[in-house]
């Protein structure tokens, strides 16, 4: 089969690889019809995630048709059309029973690698380094799906791939970012980052009852899309974000602040230069300009929700602000299996059409071009969908 593979920093290629096979009686094989390039994939592309190996198949947002099932699979059958969640979860451990699927205790065969960096291991993830399981990803013609009765959700007849695909990651991630804020009627939520996850966080905050959402970014096309969803917007290169948010909230600050940016935040001034220099010298792994702003701008007693991906260690973390102002920080990779049925119902009810964020549709063979366009934000690129 053909698959998009990591060949080194800033180097991906579509090549021939062996077809996946059933390795466990709980596996399924899915013929992929649509797959997407995620902002998290750019962390791999840019060389910020360790334990990648040449030839690893990328991709963790995918859907398609079941073409084979293991003998123990009960909920899926050949011919079912499914969306596959990016965390791989067993469904039986303490974390899974608590619906904390992205920290499944059994799905990462290389847990010892993650434990060295993070203390304990999260779940395995499709196409996202050997530290997170070494699983082949979904930017391919076929994929093996472990624990097939726990992960995939069936897609109703009449629902397009573009409406369903983002249940695999960015819609649940954005929704969890808003859900973490414990939104009450009348709340104001600020969202740092108006990429695909930020766009879903904005719309989710409104769905969960926020009165106002303030979106913060520097690209006009992203801010324009946020405005189309009803958000007020700030270009952080044009205004002092702290002063602007104080003025917009009567001096109090937003009730919840969502960091939808993560480890490659673009910073300004001395703080931005500091992060870039320390990251280049391997003195910190993540640039945290957006996270610092989210913490410093949240109202007293408010919640900071972190859904942007961070890989390791950061510097100049404003812990004094967290402690002295009674802030709550909630963070995590999305527990996609928990949110999938909830969000599928919202799509079916017409509350949201997730296809709004698709700006580029390409063939799988064009994946390297898609990565370049997405990374460099060319042609107002918001989301690239690859068709096999």
Buried (B, 14 or more C-beta within 10 A) or exposed (E): BBBBBBBEEEEBEBEEBEEBEBEEEBBBBBBBBBBBBBBBBBBBBEEBBEBBEEEBBBBBBBBBBBEBBBEEBEBBEEEBBBBBBBBBBBBEBEBBEEEBBBBBBBBBBBBEBBEEBEEEBBBBBBBBBBBBBBBBBBBBBBBBBBBBBBBBBBBEEEBEBBBBBBBBBBBBBBBBBBBBBBBEEEBBBBBBBBBBBBBBBBBBBBBBEBBBBBBBBBBEBBBEBBBEBBBBBBBBEEEEBEEBBBEBBEEEBBBBBBBBBBBBBBBEEEBBEBBBEBBEEEEBBBBBBBBBBBBBBBBEEBBBBBBBBBBEEBBEEBEEBBEEBEBBBBBBBBBBBBBBEEBBEBBEEEEBEBBBBBBBBBEBEBBBBBBBBBBEEEEBBBBBBBBB
